[in-house]
């Protein structure tokens, strides 16, 4: 459903055929201070919304259920409505020349990049004023908080290093700290033994560890392990829970992260059940490099096998297949992404 229309808030149309991605986009657009004019999963529904003259800007996936969204671009251009692309496809290879100057953001979504692009596209919302002295954490969860809430939370945060192999939370043990990564990569594993372990969530600069703390669950359901070096802001779990109980804005925002984590888990389970090992590997490499902010992953084949919950030879064979298609370059201890768009196409996401 579209937001209640306000003349002071630019109205953004979202064209995205993946429900979970569309919901994430809604949250980000609203968090940036804009109204959501509607979410269109198809070309036809998008054109109908544009015809209604209730759109001030648009975020468009290039492929909507197998149909290019370019007729929507033409309809928007005819009305003088600016738009940008958010897609796993390369703008240089699939976008017609007439739209080649449109802003193009890659998938997966980086909230800070979308916010910056929307401000360039339609301007800042009138009621959003950002003070120069407000704290900036370089973590999407923290930086999306209102200024006053962010400043109050800052007093309880400390910056700590993340070292590959560090265990932040042990399965079945109380959660001591909640971490908000700035750089680096963290995996949350589930499974009773090493032989049955599989990654349930990958966390980078877009997320936080131990979201269950906000629901009063202080025991870690799995093991949280650092996969790539970096740093994070951390806060005692008990302190975060107490602050969220006394600040409804903070609680609502962080509970949104819990909801997002559950949606991501459901999407991952659904995808893993129908995708091949090669497709799952391609998808995970894309997600990991985006969250890490680098196309180079310093990970062994054993580590990747543990993430996917498969045997090491299966990972080695799959990496060789991706390398044979010139999508990656792989060694025993590192993977370099050469063609993100090609990986996204192979992953069928």
C-alpha positions as CSV (number, residue, x, y, z in Angstrom):
1,X,0.0,0.0,0.0
2,X,1.2,3.5,-0.7
3,X,1.9,5.9,2.1
4,X,-0.5,8.6,3.0
5,X,0.3,11.4,0.5
6,X,1.9,14.5,1.9
7,X,2.6,17.5,-0.2
8,X,5.9,18.1,1.7
9,X,7.3,14.6,1.1
10,X,8.5,13.6,-2.4
11,X,6.6,10.4,-3.5
12,X,8.9,7.6,-4.7
13,X,7.6,4.7,-6.9
14,X,9.4,1.4,-6.4
15,X,9.4,-1.1,-9.3
16,X,10.7,-4.4,-8.1
17,X,9.4,-8.0,-8.7
18,X,11.0,-9.5,-5.6
19,X,8.7,-9.0,-2.6
20,X,11.5,-9.1,0.0
21,X,13.7,-6.6,-1.9
22,X,10.6,-4.4,-2.4
23,X,9.9,-4.4,1.3
24,X,13.5,-3.5,2.1
25,X,13.3,-0.7,-0.4
26,X,10.1,0.6,1.2
27,X,11.9,0.7,4.6
28,X,14.9,2.5,3.3
29,X,12.9,5.1,1.3
30,X,10.7,5.8,4.3
31,X,13.8,6.0,6.6
32,X,15.3,8.6,4.3
33,X,12.2,10.8,4.9
34,X,10.4,10.2,1.6
35,X,6.9,8.8,1.0
36,X,6.4,5.5,-1.0
37,X,3.9,6.1,-3.8
38,X,3.6,2.4,-4.3
39,X,5.5,-0.8,-5.2
40,X,5.0,-2.2,-8.7
41,X,6.0,-5.9,-9.3
42,X,5.2,-5.7,-13.0
43,X,5.4,-3.3,-15.9
44,X,1.6,-3.0,-16.2
45,X,1.1,-2.0,-12.5
46,X,4.0,0.4,-12.7
47,X,2.6,2.2,-15.8
48,X,-0.8,2.4,-14.0
49,X,0.8,4.1,-11.0
50,X,2.7,6.6,-13.3
51,X,-0.6,7.4,-15.1
52,X,-2.1,8.4,-11.7
53,X,0.2,11.5,-11.4
54,X,1.2,10.6,-7.8
55,X,4.9,10.0,-8.4
56,X,7.8,12.5,-7.9
57,X,10.6,10.0,-8.5
58,X,11.1,6.3,-9.1
59,X,13.5,3.5,-8.3
60,X,13.4,0.9,-11.1
61,X,14.6,-2.7,-11.4
62,X,15.6,-3.2,-15.0
63,X,14.0,-6.7,-15.2
64,X,10.4,-7.0,-13.9
65,X,9.4,-10.7,-14.0
66,X,11.3,-11.1,-17.3
67,X,10.1,-7.9,-18.9
68,X,12.3,-4.8,-19.2
69,X,11.1,-1.7,-17.3
70,X,12.1,0.7,-20.1
71,X,8.5,1.6,-21.1
72,X,8.1,2.9,-17.5
73,X,11.2,5.0,-18.1
74,X,9.6,6.5,-21.2
75,X,6.3,7.2,-19.3
76,X,8.3,8.9,-16.5
77,X,10.4,10.9,-18.9
78,X,7.3,12.1,-20.7
79,X,6.0,13.5,-17.4
80,X,9.3,15.0,-16.4
81,X,9.7,12.6,-13.4
82,X,13.3,11.6,-12.6
83,X,14.2,8.0,-12.0
84,X,17.1,5.7,-11.2
85,X,17.9,2.1,-11.8
86,X,18.6,-0.4,-9.0
87,X,19.7,-3.6,-10.7
88,X,22.2,-6.4,-10.8
89,X,22.6,-5.9,-14.5
90,X,25.2,-3.6,-15.9
91,X,23.9,-0.3,-17.3
92,X,26.6,-0.3,-20.0
93,X,25.3,-3.5,-21.6
94,X,21.5,-3.5,-21.3
95,X,20.2,0.1,-20.9
96,X,19.1,1.9,-24.1
97,X,21.1,4.9,-25.1
98,X,18.2,7.3,-24.4
99,X,18.4,6.3,-20.7
100,X,22.2,5.9,-20.4
101,X,22.5,9.1,-18.3
102,X,20.1,7.8,-15.6
103,X,21.6,7.0,-12.2
104,X,22.4,3.4,-11.8
105,X,22.9,1.6,-8.5
106,X,24.0,-2.0,-8.3
107,X,22.3,-4.7,-6.3
108,X,22.5,-5.7,-3.5
109,X,21.1,-2.5,-2.0
110,X,23.4,-0.2,-0.1
111,X,21.1,2.1,2.0
112,X,23.5,5.0,2.2
113,X,24.0,5.0,-1.6
114,X,20.3,5.0,-2.3
115,X,19.7,7.8,0.1
116,X,22.4,9.9,-1.6
117,X,21.0,9.1,-5.0
118,X,17.4,10.0,-4.0
119,X,18.7,13.4,-2.7
120,X,20.4,14.0,-6.0
121,X,17.2,12.8,-7.9
122,X,14.4,14.7,-6.1
123,X,16.1,16.8,-3.4
124,X,16.0,16.4,0.4
125,X,12.7,16.1,2.2
126,X,11.7,19.4,3.8
127,X,11.6,18.0,7.3
128,X,15.0,16.3,7.2
129,X,17.8,18.4,8.5
130,X,21.2,16.9,9.1
131,X,23.5,18.7,11.5
132,X,27.2,18.5,10.7
133,X,28.1,17.5,14.2
134,X,25.7,14.5,14.4
135,X,27.5,11.2,14.9
136,X,28.2,9.0,11.8
137,X,29.0,5.4,12.3
138,X,29.4,4.0,8.8
139,X,26.9,1.2,9.7
140,X,23.5,1.4,8.0
141,X,21.5,0.3,11.0
142,X,23.1,3.0,13.3
143,X,23.2,5.7,10.7
144,X,19.5,5.3,9.8
145,X,18.5,6.3,13.4
146,X,17.2,9.8,14.1
147,X,19.9,12.2,15.2
148,X,18.8,12.4,18.9
149,X,18.5,8.7,19.2
150,X,21.9,8.2,17.5
151,X,23.6,10.6,19.8
152,X,22.1,9.0,22.9
153,X,23.2,5.5,21.7
154,X,26.7,6.8,20.9
155,X,27.6,7.1,24.6
156,X,27.3,3.3,25.0
157,X,29.2,2.3,21.8
158,X,32.8,1.4,21.5
159,X,34.9,0.7,18.4
160,X,36.6,-2.8,18.4
161,X,38.6,-4.7,15.8
162,X,37.2,-7.8,14.1
163,X,39.8,-10.5,13.4
164,X,39.2,-13.4,11.1
165,X,38.3,-16.5,13.2
166,X,37.1,-14.6,16.2
167,X,34.0,-16.1,17.8
168,X,31.7,-13.2,18.8
169,X,28.9,-15.4,20.2
170,X,29.1,-19.1,21.1
171,X,26.1,-21.4,20.5
172,X,24.0,-21.8,23.6
173,X,25.9,-19.1,25.6
174,X,24.6,-15.7,26.8
175,X,25.2,-12.9,24.3
176,X,27.6,-10.4,25.8
177,X,27.7,-7.8,23.1
178,X,25.8,-6.7,20.0
179,X,28.1,-5.8,17.1
180,X,27.4,-3.3,14.3
181,X,30.1,-4.0,11.7
182,X,31.8,-1.1,9.9
183,X,34.3,-3.1,7.9
184,X,34.7,-6.9,7.7
185,X,32.3,-9.8,7.4
186,X,30.6,-11.9,10.1
187,X,28.7,-15.2,9.7
188,X,26.0,-16.6,12.0
189,X,26.1,-20.4,11.9
190,X,23.4,-22.8,13.1
191,X,23.9,-26.6,13.6
192,X,24.7,-28.7,16.6
193,X,28.1,-30.0,15.3
194,X,30.8,-29.0,12.8
195,X,29.5,-31.5,10.4
196,X,26.0,-30.1,10.4
197,X,26.8,-26.4,10.6
198,X,25.6,-24.0,7.9
199,X,25.5,-20.2,7.7
200,X,22.1,-18.7,8.5
201,X,23.1,-15.1,8.0
202,X,25.9,-13.0,6.6
203,X,26.4,-9.6,8.3
204,X,28.4,-6.6,7.2
205,X,28.1,-2.8,7.3
206,X,24.4,-3.2,6.6
207,X,23.5,-5.1,9.7
208,X,23.9,-6.2,13.4
209,X,24.6,-9.3,15.3
210,X,22.3,-11.0,17.8
211,X,19.0,-9.4,16.7
212,X,17.1,-11.7,19.1
213,X,18.4,-9.6,22.0
214,X,15.6,-7.1,21.2
215,X,13.0,-9.8,21.8
216,X,14.5,-10.6,25.2
217,X,16.4,-13.7,24.0
218,X,19.8,-13.3,25.5
219,X,21.1,-16.8,24.5
220,X,22.9,-17.2,21.1
221,X,21.1,-19.7,18.9
222,X,24.3,-20.4,17.0
223,X,27.9,-19.4,16.6
224,X,28.8,-16.0,15.3
225,X,32.2,-16.0,13.6
226,X,34.3,-13.2,11.9
227,X,35.0,-14.2,8.3
228,X,37.0,-11.2,7.2
229,X,39.0,-8.6,9.2
230,X,37.5,-5.2,9.9
231,X,36.0,-3.4,12.8
232,X,32.7,-2.9,14.5
233,X,30.8,-0.8,17.0
234,X,29.7,-2.9,20.0
235,X,27.4,-2.3,22.9
236,X,26.7,-4.6,25.9
237,X,23.6,-6.6,25.0
238,X,21.9,-5.8,28.3
239,X,22.5,-2.1,27.8
240,X,21.0,-2.1,24.3
241,X,17.9,-3.9,25.5
242,X,17.5,-1.4,28.4
243,X,17.9,1.6,26.0
244,X,15.4,0.1,23.5
245,X,12.9,-0.4,26.3
246,X,13.1,3.3,27.3
247,X,13.3,4.7,23.8
248,X,10.3,3.6,21.6
249,X,12.0,5.1,18.4
250,X,15.1,3.0,19.0
251,X,13.0,-0.1,19.7
252,X,10.9,0.2,16.6
253,X,13.9,0.7,14.4
254,X,15.8,-2.2,15.8
255,X,12.8,-4.5,15.7
256,X,12.6,-3.6,12.0
257,X,16.1,-5.2,11.8
258,X,14.7,-8.4,13.5
259,X,11.9,-8.5,10.9
260,X,14.4,-8.0,8.1
261,X,16.6,-10.8,9.5
262,X,13.6,-13.1,9.5
263,X,12.6,-12.2,6.0
264,X,16.2,-12.7,4.8
265,X,16.3,-16.1,6.5
266,X,13.0,-17.2,4.9
267,X,14.3,-16.0,1.5
268,X,17.6,-17.8,2.0
269,X,15.9,-21.1,2.9
270,X,13.6,-20.9,-0.1
271,X,16.4,-20.1,-2.4
272,X,18.8,-22.8,-1.0
273,X,16.1,-25.4,-1.4
274,X,15.8,-24.9,-5.2
275,X,19.2,-23.6,-6.2
276,X,22.2,-25.7,-7.2
277,X,25.5,-25.5,-5.3
278,X,27.0,-23.3,-8.1
279,X,24.1,-20.9,-8.0
280,X,24.2,-20.7,-4.2
281,X,28.0,-20.1,-4.3
282,X,27.5,-17.3,-6.9
283,X,24.8,-15.7,-4.8
284,X,26.9,-15.9,-1.6
285,X,30.0,-14.4,-3.2
286,X,28.0,-11.4,-4.5
287,X,26.4,-10.8,-1.1
288,X,29.7,-11.2,0.7
289,X,31.7,-8.9,-1.5
290,X,29.0,-6.2,-1.4
291,X,28.9,-6.3,2.4
292,X,32.7,-6.3,2.6
293,X,33.0,-3.5,0.1
294,X,35.6,-5.3,-1.9
295,X,35.7,-7.7,-4.8
296,X,38.4,-9.7,-3.1
297,X,37.5,-12.3,-0.4
298,X,40.3,-13.8,1.7
299,X,38.6,-17.1,2.4
300,X,39.7,-20.7,2.0
301,X,37.7,-23.4,0.2
302,X,37.1,-25.0,3.6
303,X,35.6,-21.8,5.0
304,X,33.2,-21.4,2.0
305,X,32.2,-25.1,2.3
306,X,31.2,-24.5,5.9
307,X,29.2,-21.5,5.0
308,X,27.2,-23.4,2.3
309,X,27.0,-26.6,4.4
310,X,28.6,-28.7,1.6
311,X,31.7,-30.8,1.1
312,X,34.9,-29.0,0.2
313,X,35.4,-30.8,-3.2
314,X,31.9,-29.5,-4.2
315,X,33.1,-25.9,-3.5
316,X,36.4,-26.5,-5.4
317,X,34.5,-27.8,-8.4
318,X,32.0,-25.0,-8.3
319,X,34.7,-22.4,-8.1
320,X,36.5,-23.9,-11.1
321,X,33.2,-23.7,-13.0
322,X,32.8,-20.0,-12.2
323,X,36.4,-19.3,-13.1
324,X,36.0,-21.2,-16.4
325,X,33.2,-18.8,-17.2
326,X,35.5,-15.8,-16.4
327,X,33.2,-14.7,-13.5
328,X,35.9,-15.0,-10.8
329,X,39.5,-15.7,-10.2
330,X,40.2,-18.2,-7.4
331,X,43.2,-19.4,-5.4
332,X,43.3,-21.6,-2.4
333,X,42.9,-18.7,0.0
334,X,41.1,-16.0,-2.0
335,X,38.4,-15.3,-4.5
336,X,38.3,-12.2,-6.7
337,X,35.0,-11.2,-8.4
338,X,35.6,-10.3,-12.1
339,X,32.0,-10.1,-13.4
340,X,29.3,-9.2,-10.7
341,X,26.5,-8.9,-13.3
342,X,27.4,-12.3,-14.7
343,X,27.4,-13.9,-11.2
344,X,24.0,-12.3,-10.6
345,X,22.6,-13.7,-13.8
346,X,23.9,-17.2,-12.9
347,X,22.5,-17.0,-9.4
348,X,19.0,-16.2,-10.8
349,X,18.3,-13.6,-8.2
